[in-house]
Amino acid sequence: MSRLKSILFLKCPRCRKGDLLKSKPYHLSQFNKVNKNCPNCELNFNIEPGFFFGSMYVSYGIGVGIGIAVFIVLLSLGISGNLVTNFIVISIILILLMPYINALSKVIWANFFLKFDTKYDQ
């Protein structure tokens, strides 16, 4: 599995097969809870207390990127009427994508520090 595909499907950075999260992003009772270990390669995801707090910076960047992309789409479709309309549309889209953005930011953050190991690529 490629690195991009493993990030988009929220997989372990080392083996790219096990799930990083305990459940899917939109399963709100387990909202973005990270597994203690990878179910496939047993990688410890709890590197240190508060390790995933840094993913908030990644989440912010993803949110800004999505907001800019939505604004450009609104402009290109001619829907961009006024500032309030743009704000409401961008806010609704970001709220709907929030669980996935938070999960994605944790996987991206983990990929900064935990590297792929080819011995688990079988």
C-alpha positions in Angstrom: 0.0 0.0 0.0 1.4 3.4 -0.9 2.0 6.1 1.8 -0.7 8.4 0.5 -3.3 5.5 0.4 -2.3 4.4 3.9 -2.8 8.0 5.2 -6.1 8.5 3.5 -7.4 5.1 4.8 -6.0 6.0 8.4 -3.5 3.1 8.6 -0.5 2.5 10.7 2.6 4.3 9.5 5.0 1.4 10.0 3.1 -1.5 8.4 0.4 0.4 6.5 -2.1 -2.3 7.3 -3.4 -2.0 10.8 -5.8 0.7 11.9 -4.5 3.7 13.8 -7.9 4.5 15.3 -10.2 2.3 17.3 -13.1 3.0 15.0 -14.1 4.9 11.9 -14.0 8.7 12.2 -17.8 9.1 12.1 -18.4 6.6 14.9 -18.9 9.4 17.4 -18.9 7.3 20.6 -15.3 6.4 19.9 -14.5 9.8 18.3 -10.8 9.7 17.2 -9.6 7.4 19.9 -6.2 6.0 18.9 -5.3 2.3 19.5 -2.6 1.7 22.0 -0.8 -0.6 19.6 -1.1 -1.5 15.9 -3.3 -4.6 15.5 -1.0 -5.8 12.7 2.6 -5.0 13.7 2.2 -4.2 17.4 3.8 -0.7 17.0 3.2 1.4 20.2 1.2 4.5 19.2 1.5 6.0 22.7 5.0 7.3 22.2 4.7 9.9 25.0 1.8 11.6 26.8 0.2 14.2 24.6 1.9 13.0 21.5 -1.1 13.6 19.3 -1.6 17.2 20.5 0.7 18.3 17.7 -1.9 17.0 15.2 -4.0 20.1 15.9 -1.5 22.1 13.8 -2.0 19.6 10.9 -5.8 19.8 11.4 -5.7 23.6 11.2 -3.7 23.4 7.9 -6.1 20.9 6.4 -9.1 23.0 7.4 -7.6 26.2 5.9 -6.8 24.3 2.7 -10.3 22.9 2.4 -11.8 26.3 3.2 -9.7 27.9 0.4 -10.6 25.1 -2.0 -14.3 25.5 -1.3 -14.1 29.2 -1.8 -12.4 28.7 -5.2 -15.1 26.2 -6.2 -17.7 28.7 -5.2 -16.0 31.4 -7.2 -15.6 29.2 -10.3 -19.3 28.2 -10.2 -20.4 31.7 -9.8 -22.2 30.9 -6.5 -20.0 33.2 -4.4 -22.6 35.9 -3.8 -21.4 37.6 -0.7 -19.2 37.1 2.4 -22.0 35.6 4.6 -22.9 33.0 2.0 -19.3 32.0 1.6 -18.8 31.8 5.3 -21.9 29.6 5.8 -21.1 27.2 3.0 -17.4 26.8 4.1 -18.5 26.4 7.8 -21.0 23.7 7.0 -18.5 21.7 4.9 -15.9 22.0 7.6 -18.3 20.9 10.3 -19.4 17.9 8.2 -15.7 16.9 7.5 -14.5 17.6 11.0 -14.3 13.9 12.2 -12.4 12.8 9.1 -10.1 15.9 9.3 -9.2 15.2 12.9 -8.5 11.5 12.2 -6.5 12.4 9.1 -4.4 14.9 11.0 -3.5 12.2 13.6 -2.3 9.8 10.9 -0.3 12.6 9.1 1.3 13.6 12.5 2.2 10.0 13.2 3.7 9.6 9.8 6.1 12.5 10.6 7.7 10.5 13.4 7.0 6.8 12.7 8.5 5.4 9.5 7.5 2.6 7.2 9.4 -0.7 7.7 9.6 -3.0 4.7 9.8 -6.2 6.8 6.0 -5.6 7.6 5.2 -5.2 3.9 4.1 -8.7 3.1 
